[in-house]
C-alpha cells in the first residue's frame, strides 16, 4: 500500500503543478463488489482513506456498482469474458464519473437528474 500511496501522491502533485485537478478512480472487480454488497469494506479502504486525508480526490466505483445492481448478489452482468467491464459496466462508470464531475462543478451544463 505504501508504494501505491506514494505513487498516487506524486501523481496528484504533478497534476496540480500542471494546473489541473487530480482524480483517482478506483475500478475494482466482481469479488470486491460481492463482498461490499455483503457488508465488508473494500480491501483498499485504507488507501482511499489515506488519499482523502491528503486531499486527493477519490471516486470509488464499488458503491456505484452495488447501487446500480439493486442489491442483487450477481454482478456478472457488468463484465465481459476476461474480466473487463462490458457495456453495462462502462455505463455505470461513465454515469458515476459524470455525476462526480457535476457535483464538483467541473462542468457548466450537467444533465438533470443525474
DSSP file (Angstrom, degrees, kcal/mol; ACC not computed):
  #  RESIDUE AA STRUCTURE BP1 BP2  ACC     N-H-->O    O-->H-N    N-H-->O    O-->H-N    TCO  KAPPA ALPHA  PHI   PSI    X-CA   Y-CA   Z-CA
    1    1 A X     >        0   0    0      0, 0.0     4,-2.8     0, 0.0     5,-0.2   0.000 360.0 360.0 360.0 -35.7    0.0    0.0    0.0
    2    2 A X  H  >  +     0   0    0      1,-0.2     4,-2.2     2,-0.2     5,-0.2   0.888 360.0  48.3 -62.7 -40.0    2.8    2.4    0.8
    3    3 A X  H  > S+     0   0    0      2,-0.2     4,-2.6     1,-0.2    -1,-0.2   0.931 113.3  47.3 -66.0 -44.9    4.3    2.3   -2.7
    4    4 A X  H  > S+     0   0    0      1,-0.2     4,-2.7     2,-0.2     5,-0.2   0.910 111.2  51.8 -62.5 -42.2    0.8    2.9   -4.3
    5    5 A X  H  X S+     0   0    0     -4,-2.8     4,-2.1     1,-0.2    -1,-0.2   0.917 111.2  47.2 -60.8 -43.9    0.2    5.7   -1.9
    6    6 A X  H  X S+     0   0    0     -4,-2.2     4,-2.5    -5,-0.2    -2,-0.2   0.923 112.6  49.1 -64.4 -44.1    3.5    7.4   -2.8
    7    7 A X  H  X S+     0   0    0     -4,-2.6     4,-2.5     1,-0.2    -2,-0.2   0.928 113.5  45.5 -61.8 -45.5    2.9    7.0   -6.5
    8    8 A X  H  X S+     0   0    0     -4,-2.7     4,-2.5     2,-0.2    -1,-0.2   0.847 111.5  52.7 -69.6 -32.4   -0.6    8.4   -6.3
    9    9 A X  H  X S+     0   0    0     -4,-2.1     4,-2.3    -5,-0.2    -1,-0.2   0.921 111.3  46.4 -66.3 -43.3    0.5   11.3   -4.1
   10   10 A X  H  X S+     0   0    0     -4,-2.5     4,-2.5     2,-0.2    -2,-0.2   0.900 111.4  53.0 -63.7 -40.7    3.3   12.1   -6.7
   11   11 A X  H  X S+     0   0    0     -4,-2.5     4,-2.6    -5,-0.2    -2,-0.2   0.949 110.1  47.1 -57.5 -50.4    0.7   11.8   -9.5
   12   12 A X  H  X S+     0   0    0     -4,-2.5     4,-2.4     1,-0.2    10,-0.2   0.895 111.9  50.4 -61.8 -41.3   -1.6   14.3   -7.7
   13   13 A X  H  X S+     0   0    0     -4,-2.3     4,-2.4     2,-0.2    -1,-0.2   0.922 112.0  47.4 -62.5 -44.4    1.2   16.7   -7.0
   14   14 A X  H  X S+     0   0    0     -4,-2.5     4,-1.3     2,-0.2    -2,-0.2   0.906 111.0  51.0 -64.9 -42.6    2.3   16.7  -10.7
   15   15 A X  H  <>S+     0   0    0     -4,-2.6     5,-2.2     1,-0.2     3,-0.4   0.936 112.4  46.5 -60.4 -46.6   -1.2   17.1  -11.9
   16   16 A X  H ><5S+     0   0    0     -4,-2.4     3,-1.8     1,-0.2    -2,-0.2   0.881 107.7  56.3 -64.7 -38.5   -1.7   20.1   -9.6
   17   17 A X  H 3<5S+     0   0    0     -4,-2.4    -1,-0.2     1,-0.3    -2,-0.2   0.798 105.2  53.9 -62.9 -27.1    1.6   21.6  -10.7
   18   18 A X  T 3<5S-     0   0    0     -4,-1.3    -1,-0.3    -3,-0.4    -2,-0.2   0.273 124.3-104.4 -91.8  10.7    0.4   21.5  -14.3
   19   19 A X  T < 5S+     0   0    0     -3,-1.8     2,-0.2     1,-0.3    -3,-0.2   0.643  84.1 111.6  81.2  15.3   -2.7   23.4  -13.4
   20   20 A X      < -     0   0    0     -5,-2.2     2,-0.5    -6,-0.2    -1,-0.3  -0.650  67.4-113.1-114.7 173.7   -5.2   20.5  -13.4
   21   21 A X        -     0   0    0     -2,-0.2     2,-0.1    -3,-0.1    -9,-0.0  -0.934  29.7-135.6-110.3 124.7   -7.2   18.7  -10.8
   22   22 A X        -     0   0    0     -2,-0.5    35,-0.4   -10,-0.2     2,-0.3  -0.397  19.8-176.0 -76.1 154.1   -6.3   15.1  -10.0
   23   23 A X        -     0   0    0     -2,-0.1     2,-0.6    33,-0.1    35,-0.2  -0.897  13.6-154.0-148.8 121.2   -8.9   12.4   -9.6
   24   24 A X  E     -a   58   0A   0     33,-2.6    35,-3.0    -2,-0.3     2,-0.6  -0.860  13.2-162.3 -94.3 120.8   -8.1    8.8   -8.6
   25   25 A X  E     -a   59   0A   0     -2,-0.6     2,-0.8    33,-0.2    35,-0.2  -0.923   6.9-149.6-107.3 120.6  -10.8    6.5   -9.9
   26   26 A X  E     -a   60   0A   0     33,-2.5    35,-2.2    -2,-0.6     2,-0.7  -0.809  15.0-175.8 -94.8 111.3  -10.9    3.1   -8.2
   27   27 A X        +     0   0    0     -2,-0.8     2,-0.1    33,-0.1    33,-0.1  -0.915  13.4 171.7-108.5 107.7  -12.1    0.4  -10.6
   28   28 A X        -     0   0    0     -2,-0.7     2,-0.2     1,-0.1     0, 0.0  -0.257  22.1-112.4-106.5-164.9  -12.5   -2.9   -8.9
   29   29 A X    >>  -     0   0    0     -2,-0.1     4,-1.8    50,-0.0     3,-1.0  -0.698  37.8 -77.6-131.6 178.5  -13.9   -6.3   -9.9
   30   30 A X  H 3> S+     0   0    0      1,-0.3     4,-2.7    -2,-0.2     5,-0.2   0.819 119.1  53.8 -51.0 -49.6  -16.7   -8.7   -9.1
   31   31 A X  H 3> S+     0   0    0      1,-0.2     4,-2.3     2,-0.2    -1,-0.3   0.877 110.3  49.5 -57.5 -35.3  -15.4  -10.3   -5.8
   32   32 A X  H <> S+     0   0    0     -3,-1.0     4,-2.6     2,-0.2    -1,-0.2   0.917 111.1  49.2 -67.8 -41.5  -15.0   -6.8   -4.3
   33   33 A X  H  X S+     0   0    0     -4,-1.8     4,-2.6     2,-0.2    -2,-0.2   0.918 112.0  49.0 -61.7 -43.2  -18.5   -5.8   -5.3
   34   34 A X  H  X S+     0   0    0     -4,-2.7     4,-1.4     2,-0.2    -2,-0.2   0.920 113.1  46.1 -63.5 -44.5  -19.9   -9.0   -3.9
   35   35 A X  H  <>S+     0   0    0     -4,-2.3     5,-2.6    -5,-0.2     4,-0.2   0.911 113.4  49.2 -65.1 -42.2  -18.0   -8.6   -0.6
   36   36 A X  H ><5S+     0   0    0     -4,-2.6     3,-1.6     1,-0.2    -2,-0.2   0.911 108.6  52.8 -63.8 -42.5  -19.1   -4.9   -0.3
   37   37 A X  H 3<5S+     0   0    0     -4,-2.6    -1,-0.2     1,-0.3    -2,-0.2   0.812 107.3  53.6 -62.1 -29.3  -22.7   -5.8   -1.0
   38   38 A X  T 3<5S-     0   0    0     -4,-1.4    -1,-0.3    -5,-0.2    -2,-0.2   0.454 130.1 -95.6 -85.3  -1.3  -22.5   -8.3    1.8
   39   39 A X  T < 5S+     0   0    0     -3,-1.6     2,-0.3     1,-0.3    -3,-0.2   0.436  81.1 130.9 106.5  -0.2  -21.2   -5.6    4.2
   40   40 A X      < -     0   0    0     -5,-2.6    -1,-0.3    -6,-0.2    -2,-0.1  -0.670  57.8-119.5 -87.3 139.9  -17.4   -6.0    4.0
   41   41 A X        -     0   0    0     -2,-0.3    -1,-0.1     1,-0.1    -5,-0.0  -0.440  40.5 -92.8 -71.2 151.8  -15.3   -2.9    3.5
   42   42 A X    >   -     0   0    0      1,-0.1     3,-1.9    -2,-0.1     4,-0.2  -0.330  29.9-121.7 -62.4 148.2  -13.1   -3.0    0.3
   43   43 A X  T 3  S+     0   0    0      1,-0.3     3,-0.4     2,-0.1     4,-0.1   0.727 113.2  54.2 -64.0 -20.2   -9.6   -4.3    0.9
   44   44 A X  T >> S+     0   0    0      1,-0.2     4,-2.0     2,-0.1     3,-0.6   0.261  72.9 110.2 -96.2  10.3   -8.2   -1.0   -0.4
   45   45 A X  H <> S+     0   0    0     -3,-1.9     4,-2.7     1,-0.3     5,-0.2   0.858  74.2  56.5 -57.1 -38.1  -10.2    1.2    2.0
   46   46 A X  H 3> S+     0   0    0     -3,-0.4     4,-2.2    -4,-0.2    -1,-0.3   0.892 107.2  49.0 -61.2 -39.6   -7.1    2.2    4.0
   47   47 A X  H <> S+     0   0    0     -3,-0.6     4,-2.5     2,-0.2    -2,-0.2   0.927 110.9  49.6 -65.0 -45.6   -5.5    3.5    0.8
   48   48 A X  H  X S+     0   0    0     -4,-2.0     4,-2.4     1,-0.2    -2,-0.2   0.920 111.3  49.8 -59.3 -44.6   -8.7    5.5   -0.1
   49   49 A X  H  X S+     0   0    0     -4,-2.7     4,-2.1     1,-0.2    -1,-0.2   0.915 110.8  49.3 -61.3 -43.6   -8.7    6.9    3.4
   50   50 A X  H  X S+     0   0    0     -4,-2.2     4,-1.0     2,-0.2    -2,-0.2   0.898 110.9  50.0 -63.7 -41.2   -5.0    7.9    3.2
   51   51 A X  H ><>S+     0   0    0     -4,-2.5     5,-2.4     1,-0.2     3,-0.6   0.927 111.4  48.2 -63.1 -44.6   -5.6    9.6   -0.2
   52   52 A X  H ><5S+     0   0    0     -4,-2.4     3,-1.7     1,-0.2    -1,-0.2   0.863 105.9  57.5 -66.0 -35.1   -8.5   11.6    1.1
   53   53 A X  H 3<5S+     0   0    0     -4,-2.1    -1,-0.2     1,-0.3    -2,-0.2   0.780 106.5  50.9 -63.5 -25.3   -6.6   12.6    4.2
   54   54 A X  T <<5S-     0   0    0     -4,-1.0    -1,-0.3    -3,-0.6    -2,-0.2   0.219 122.1-110.2 -94.7  13.3   -4.0   14.1    1.8
   55   55 A X  T < 5S+     0   0    0     -3,-1.7     2,-0.6     1,-0.2    -3,-0.2   0.834  70.1 145.3  60.0  35.9   -6.8   16.0   -0.1
   56   56 A X      < -     0   0    0     -5,-2.4    -1,-0.2    -6,-0.1    -2,-0.1  -0.923  51.8-123.1-102.2 117.0   -6.5   13.8   -3.1
   57   57 A X        -     0   0    0     -2,-0.6   -33,-2.6   -35,-0.4     2,-0.4  -0.336  31.0-170.4 -63.9 137.1  -10.0   13.3   -4.6
   58   58 A X  E     -a   24   0A   0    -35,-0.2     2,-0.6    -2,-0.0   -33,-0.2  -0.995  16.6-164.4-131.9 132.1  -11.0    9.7   -5.0
   59   59 A X  E     -a   25   0A   0    -35,-3.0   -33,-2.5    -2,-0.4     2,-0.6  -0.944  12.6-162.2-114.3 107.0  -14.0    8.2   -6.8
   60   60 A X  E     -a   26   0A   0     -2,-0.6     4,-0.5   -35,-0.2     3,-0.3  -0.807   4.2-165.5 -90.7 118.5  -14.6    4.6   -5.6
   61   61 A X  S  > S+     0   0    0    -35,-2.2     4,-2.3    -2,-0.6     5,-0.2   0.607  70.4  85.6 -82.2 -11.9  -16.8    2.8   -8.1
   62   62 A X  H  > S+     0   0    0    -36,-0.3     4,-2.2     1,-0.2     5,-0.2   0.939  91.8  45.3 -58.6 -49.7  -17.6   -0.2   -5.9
   63   63 A X  H  > S+     0   0    0     -3,-0.3     4,-2.5     1,-0.2    -1,-0.2   0.859 110.7  56.8 -61.2 -31.6  -20.5    1.6   -4.1
   64   64 A X  H  > S+     0   0    0     -4,-0.5     4,-2.5     2,-0.2    -1,-0.2   0.917 108.7  45.0 -64.0 -43.1  -21.7    2.7   -7.6
   65   65 A X  H  X S+     0   0    0     -4,-2.3     4,-1.8     2,-0.2    -2,-0.2   0.893 112.4  51.1 -68.1 -39.7  -21.8   -0.8   -8.9
   66   66 A X  H  <>S+     0   0    0     -4,-2.2     5,-1.1    -5,-0.2     4,-0.3   0.916 113.3  45.6 -64.3 -42.4  -23.6   -2.1   -5.7
   67   67 A X  H ><5S+     0   0    0     -4,-2.5     3,-1.5     1,-0.2    -2,-0.2   0.928 112.8  50.0 -64.5 -45.4  -26.2    0.6   -6.0
   68   68 A X  H 3<5S+     0   0    0     -4,-2.5    -1,-0.2     1,-0.3    -2,-0.2   0.804 104.9  59.1 -63.4 -29.0  -26.7    0.0   -9.7
   69   69 A X  T ><5S-     0   0    0     -4,-1.8     3,-1.7    -5,-0.2    -1,-0.3   0.489 102.3-134.2 -81.9  -2.9  -27.1   -3.7   -9.1
   70   70 A X  T < 5 -     0   0    0     -3,-1.5    -3,-0.2     1,-0.3    -2,-0.1   0.876  64.7 -54.9  51.3  48.4  -30.1   -3.0   -6.8
   71   71 A X  T 3 <S+     0   0    0     -5,-1.1    -1,-0.3     1,-0.2     2,-0.3   0.536  96.0 143.5  68.4   9.9  -29.0   -5.4   -4.1
   72   72 A X    <   -     0   0    0     -3,-1.7    -1,-0.2    -6,-0.2    -3,-0.1  -0.606  49.1-143.0 -75.9 140.4  -28.6   -8.4   -6.4
   73   73 A X  S    S+     0   0    0     -2,-0.3     2,-0.7    -3,-0.1    -1,-0.1   0.559  78.9  88.1 -79.5  -5.8  -25.7  -10.7   -5.4
   74   74 A X        +     0   0    0     -5,-0.2     3,-0.3     1,-0.1    -2,-0.1  -0.832  42.0 165.5-101.9 110.7  -24.9  -11.4   -9.1
   75   75 A X    >   +     0   0    0     -2,-0.7     3,-1.7     1,-0.2    -1,-0.1   0.257  45.7 106.9-103.8   9.8  -22.6   -8.9  -10.7
   76   76 A X  G >   +     0   0    0      1,-0.3     3,-1.7     2,-0.2    -1,-0.2   0.757  64.6  73.6 -63.7 -23.3  -21.7  -10.9  -13.8
   77   77 A X  G 3  S+     0   0    0     -3,-0.3    -1,-0.3     1,-0.3    11,-0.3   0.520  92.6  56.1 -69.4  -3.7  -23.9   -8.7  -16.0
   78   78 A X  G <  S+     0   0    0     -3,-1.7     8,-1.8    10,-0.2     2,-0.4   0.370  97.9  74.7-106.1   3.1  -21.3   -5.9  -15.8
   79   79 A X  B <   -B   85   0B   0     -3,-1.7     6,-0.2     6,-0.3     2,-0.2  -0.936  62.2-147.2-127.1 140.5  -18.3   -7.9  -17.1
   80   80 A X    >   -     0   0    0      4,-3.4     3,-2.1    -2,-0.4     4,-0.1  -0.504  52.7 -72.5 -86.8 164.5  -17.2   -9.2  -20.4
   81   81 A X  T 3  S+     0   0    0      1,-0.3     3,-0.3    -2,-0.2    -1,-0.1  -0.384 125.3  37.6 -55.9 135.6  -15.3  -12.5  -20.8
   82   82 A X  T 3  S-     0   0    0      1,-0.2    -1,-0.3    -3,-0.1    -3,-0.0   0.265 125.7 -85.0 100.2 -11.2  -11.8  -11.9  -19.4
   83   83 A X  S <  S+     0   0    0     -3,-2.1    -1,-0.2     1,-0.3   -53,-0.2   0.298  86.0 128.1 101.4 -10.5  -12.9   -9.7  -16.6
   84   84 A X        -     0   0    0     -3,-0.3    -4,-3.4     1,-0.1    -1,-0.3  -0.411  69.6 -90.8 -76.3 158.0  -13.1   -6.2  -18.2
   85   85 A X  B     -B   79   0B   0     -6,-0.2    -6,-0.3     4,-0.1    -1,-0.1  -0.411  41.8-149.0 -64.4 141.6  -16.3   -4.1  -17.8
   86   86 A X     >  -     0   0    0     -8,-1.8     4,-2.9    -2,-0.1     5,-0.2  -0.180  43.8 -71.6 -93.7-165.1  -18.8   -4.7  -20.6
   87   87 A X  H  > S+     0   0    0      1,-0.2     4,-1.8     2,-0.2     5,-0.1   0.909 135.7  48.5 -58.9 -43.5  -21.2   -2.1  -22.0
   88   88 A X  H  > S+     0   0    0    -11,-0.3     4,-1.7     2,-0.2    -1,-0.2   0.904 113.0  47.9 -64.7 -40.6  -23.3   -2.2  -18.8
   89   89 A X  H  > S+     0   0    0      1,-0.2     4,-2.1     2,-0.2    -2,-0.2   0.907 110.9  50.3 -65.9 -42.0  -20.3   -1.9  -16.6
   90   90 A X  H  X S+     0   0    0     -4,-2.9     4,-2.8     1,-0.2    -1,-0.2   0.818 105.9  57.5 -66.4 -29.4  -18.9    1.0  -18.6
   91   91 A X  H  X S+     0   0    0     -4,-1.8     4,-2.3    -5,-0.2     5,-0.2   0.917 106.4  48.5 -65.5 -42.7  -22.3    2.7  -18.3
   92   92 A X  H  X S+     0   0    0     -4,-1.7     4,-2.2     2,-0.2    -2,-0.2   0.928 113.5  48.1 -60.7 -44.7  -22.1    2.6  -14.5
   93   93 A X  H  X S+     0   0    0     -4,-2.1     4,-2.6     1,-0.2     5,-0.2   0.943 112.1  47.4 -62.3 -49.1  -18.6    4.0  -14.7
   94   94 A X  H  X S+     0   0    0     -4,-2.8     4,-2.4     1,-0.2    -1,-0.2   0.887 112.8  48.6 -65.0 -38.5  -19.4    6.9  -17.1
   95   95 A X  H  X S+     0   0    0     -4,-2.3     4,-2.7    -5,-0.2    -1,-0.2   0.905 112.1  49.3 -66.4 -40.1  -22.5    7.9  -15.1
   96   96 A X  H  X S+     0   0    0     -4,-2.2     4,-2.3    -5,-0.2    -2,-0.2   0.912 112.9  46.5 -66.0 -42.0  -20.5    7.9  -11.8
   97   97 A X  H  X S+     0   0    0     -4,-2.6     4,-2.8     2,-0.2     5,-0.2   0.932 113.6  48.5 -66.4 -44.8  -17.7   10.0  -13.3
   98   98 A X  H  X S+     0   0    0     -4,-2.4     4,-2.4    -5,-0.2     5,-0.2   0.928 111.6  49.9 -60.8 -44.9  -20.2   12.4  -14.9
   99   99 A X  H  X S+     0   0    0     -4,-2.7     4,-2.6     1,-0.2    -1,-0.2   0.917 112.1  48.4 -59.6 -43.8  -22.1   12.7  -11.6
  100  100 A X  H  X S+     0   0    0     -4,-2.3     4,-2.1     2,-0.2    -2,-0.2   0.942 111.6  48.4 -61.8 -48.7  -18.8   13.4   -9.7
  101  101 A X  H  <>S+     0   0    0     -4,-2.8     5,-3.1     1,-0.2     6,-0.6   0.864 113.8  47.5 -62.8 -36.3  -17.7   16.0  -12.2
  102  102 A X  H ><5S+     0   0    0     -4,-2.4     3,-1.5    -5,-0.2    -1,-0.2   0.912 110.4  51.1 -70.9 -42.2  -21.0   17.7  -12.0
  103  103 A X  H 3<5S+     0   0    0     -4,-2.6    -2,-0.2     1,-0.3    -1,-0.2   0.844 110.2  50.3 -62.7 -32.9  -21.2   17.7   -8.2
  104  104 A X  T 3<5S-     0   0    0     -4,-2.1    -1,-0.3    -5,-0.2    -2,-0.2   0.360 115.5-119.3 -86.8   5.8  -17.7   19.2   -8.1
  105  105 A X  T < 5S+     0   0    0     -3,-1.5    -3,-0.2    -5,-0.1    -2,-0.1   0.850  72.5 134.2  60.4  38.0  -18.9   21.9  -10.5
  106  106 A X      < +     0   0    0     -5,-3.1     2,-0.4    -6,-0.2    -4,-0.2   0.594  64.2  54.3 -90.4 -13.0  -16.3   20.9  -13.2
  107  107 A X        -     0   0    0     -6,-0.6     3,-0.2    -5,-0.1    -2,-0.0  -0.937  66.8-155.9-117.8 144.2  -19.0   21.1  -15.9
  108  108 A X  S    S+     0   0    0     -2,-0.4     2,-0.6     1,-0.2    -1,-0.1   0.778  88.2  42.3 -88.6 -28.5  -21.2   24.1  -16.5
  109  109 A X  S    S+     0   0    0      2,-0.0     2,-0.4     0, 0.0    -1,-0.2  -0.868  72.8 173.2-123.1  98.7  -24.0   22.2  -18.2
  110  110 A X        -     0   0    0     -2,-0.6     4,-0.0    -3,-0.2   -11,-0.0  -0.817  34.6-110.4-104.9 143.0  -24.9   19.0  -16.5
  111  111 A X        -     0   0    0     -2,-0.4     2,-0.4     2,-0.0    -1,-0.1  -0.327  43.0-105.9 -65.2 153.4  -27.8   16.8  -17.3
  112  112 A X  S    S+     0   0    0      1,-0.2     2,-0.1     2,-0.1    -1,-0.0  -0.998  91.7  24.3-133.3 136.9  -30.6   16.7  -14.8
  113  113 A X              0   0    0     -2,-0.4    -1,-0.2     0, 0.0    -2,-0.0   0.673 360.0 360.0 -80.4 159.9  -31.3   14.5  -13.0
  114  114 A X              0   0    0     -2,-0.1   -15,-0.1   -15,-0.1    -2,-0.1   0.400 360.0 360.0 -98.9 360.0  -28.1   12.5  -12.5
